């Protein structure tokens, strides 16, 4: 009888360990799956003629470098935004003719859209 009690106690301990492990792993798995949102930024040149717009975008972690966006063309990029403790912000500078301007292309605190469209033109 004591052997049967010992086996029952061992089975209960194993079952409790499996349940505990499943309980610990399950929330972590869901947390990891929901960690990133995909965000996309597009910059379109609608200038007439052959006027290129020079666009330079960067965040605190990534510098995409300067790109010449030809008339009628579009430059775009996507990135995984860290939802937990992120603070993802992308800034862009643009230059065309004798004009220069800066703008915030994406700010994690602005939840209006994960796809941002910017156009230069008439």
ABEGO torsion letter per residue (X at the ends): XAAAAAAAAAAAAAAAAAAAAAAAAAAAAAAAAAABBBBBBBBBBABBEABBBBBBBBBAABBAEBBBBBBGBBBBBBBBBBABGBGBBBBBBBBBEABBBBBBABBAABAABABBBBBBEX
